[in-house]
């Protein structure tokens, strides 16, 4: 295909070329403007797109604002889970925002990033479990193409995959990452069904592409909560909007990461 006929998202992508605009430089200026001292965020951090877990932790006085976080666009809170300090950022919705925040977290001291996002069911899984460990995500968004060539899959790293076998909380699944949730058409959904996709969400493929390109540890979980609002009573997550289950998920994930 002629370059002129390519979609703009595929043009001028020299994936090995460093960026001029760097997250550490942005944070330097943010600290200057906000009069913040330079200090590190927790080594384990969580993206909470729905905000339900962060809200629960704040309401129960379990979490408090972390003043080391200098991002212009979000707030980081810290809490203790099994003697480990965890950072959590709510409302990080969508591929581009998730990667923007992830870039900044990793230059601020984060070493392991876990995303727990709500997802719509495409193919009903053969299990009653409602947490899916996303092992591969179809790249139907724009951000991932800035990090990996179009022919490369977006997937959980082999090293992390080995540390996170299926258990009583999660099963492994393939997802569809879209940046246009209100363009989930019948034909698009059918195509994803045919590709054995379990669920649809908005962050995983971009986070995994970034993780591979920058050699970072990122794990994406999907909480299967809905069928794209095709029936009333959809989007139910359980007691405290699924926060207790999410905490158990984090505990088991941290145990696996520390123990292997």
C-alpha positions, 0 to 999 in steps of 0.5 A: 500500500502506498504511504499516502493511502495508509491511515495516518495512525500508521504513518511515520512510526519509527518505533525505535526512535526516542520521543522528544517529549518525555514524562520525566520532564513533564513531571519535573515542571509539574513539581516546580509549578506545584512546589512539590518535593521529588519523591517516589510512588509505591512500587505496586500501583493500580489503575481503577478506571471505574473508581469504585475501589478507590472510592471504597478505600477512601470512604473506609479511611483505608487510603490517603492522597499520595503527595509524591504524585505530580501528574497534572491529570490525576490523583494517586492514593496510597494504602497498605495491603498485606504489608505492601504499600499500593498506589491507586489512581481512579478514573483512568479510562481509555487507552491513551489516558491509561498509557499517559498515566502509566508512562508517568508512574514508571518514571516515578518509582512504580515497578508493577502496574495492575489494571482492573477494568470493567468489561462487556461480555462477548463470548460467555466464558465456561466458568462462573468466575468473573475476573479475566486475566487478559493474556492478549488484546486485539488492538482496535485503538490508536495508542498501541500503534505508537509503541509497536508495529501493526503486525505485533500482538499486544499480550501479557509478557511471558514472564508475568504469564508464568507467574499468574496461573488460573486459580479460584479468582481468575481465568485467562482470556483474550479481549478486544480493546476499543477506543470507541465503545459506542461503535460496538456494532453487531458486525464488529461484535460478531467478528470478535466472537469469531476470534474467540474474544471473551470481553471488550474493554478500553485499555489493555492492548495499549498498556501491553504494547507500551509494556513490551516496548518499554520493558515494563511489568503490566497486568490487565484484568477485566471484571466481566460486569455487563453485556453492553447494557442490552438488558436492565440490571446490567453493570452490577459488580456486587457488594461495594461495587465489587471492591472486596473482590477486587482487593482479594484479586490484588492480594492473590496477584501480589502473592504470586508476584512476590513468591515467584 
